[in-house]
């Protein structure tokens, strides 16, 4: 797990921490769901590498509202957010957190504190 520091920090407002955790993403606009891997995370959101790179833009578009949930014991995260960007070249999407359940807020806060 690495700490990422770059020019985008000013735009994001939060440092990103490297993380490898499986996550499911479900679109609220469509009945589509996809599995992926969180690549980095901050207080405001996360970057996800999707498992199905071909035509994943058919599933998710910038601005889509999504539900997400991780399934690893060491890091539990469940909430609602929106797709803030997509990158077909790297098979990645950015999710901006809008709402996390109480337990997820605690997991995220405790995890990020380890790197501050």
N, C-alpha and C positions, 0 to 999 in steps of 0.2 A: 504494500500500500504506500503510494507516494503522494507527496504534497505537490500540487501543481501551482506554480506562480508564473503568470504571464500578463500581457497587456489586457487580456479580457477580464482580469480581476476587477479593474475599475468599472467595467460595464456590468459585470455580474454582481458585484458588491460582496461576494463571499468567496473564500478560498475553496478550491475543489480538492477533494481527497480521493486518491485512487482506490477503487473497490472492485471486487469481482464477485457479484452476487446475482443469482438467477432471479428474474422478475417476469411476471405476466403483465401484459398491458391489454386492456379491453377498451375499445372505442365506445363512447356513449352515443355517437351519431349513427354508427352502424353496428351490426352484431358480429364484429370481427374481434378476434383475440390473437395475440402473438406472444411468443416467449422470446426473451432476450437476456442480456447480461449487463448489469450496471457497470460502467467503466469508471466513472467518477461521480462524486456526490458532494453537495454543499447544503447549507441551510435552505437555499432557494429552489434546488432542483437537482436533476441528475442527467447524465449522458448514458444512453443505452445502445449497445450493439445488438442488433436484431438477429435472430437465428435464421430467418427466412429473407435473405437479401434480395432475391429476385422480386421485383415489383412491390416492395413493401410500401412504396408511396401510394399504391392502390388502397392500402389499408389505413394509413394515417396521413393526414395533411396538417400543415401548420395551422394552429388555432383549434384543432380538434380537442374536445374534452375527453379525458381518459380516466379509467380506474387502474390502479397498479397495486401489485402485492408481491413481496419477496417470499421465498420458501426456505431460507437457510436459517438454522438455529441460532447462529451467532449474530444475525442482523435481521430483525423483523421490521418491515415497513409496509404500510397499507394506507392508501389514500386516494385522493382525486387531484388531477392536475390538467394541464393542457400541453399540447405539442407546440414548443416554441420554435423549433427548427427541424429540418430533415436533411440528410446527406446521403444520397444514393451511392456516391463514390466510396464512402466508408461504411455503408450499411448502418447508419446511426441516426438516432433521434434524440432531441433534447426535450426533457419534461420539466416544466415549471410547476412546483408544488403549489396547490391552492388550498388543500385541506388534508391534514394527517390526523389519524385517530390518536388518542392520548398515549397509548403504549408506543406507537411509532414515533411520536415527538420525543419521548424519553430515550428510545433506542438511538435515534438520530443525534440528539444532543450529547448523550454519553459517548457515542462513537466519535463525533467531531471534537469533543474535548480532549480525546487522547492525542490529537495532533496539534493542539493549540499551545 
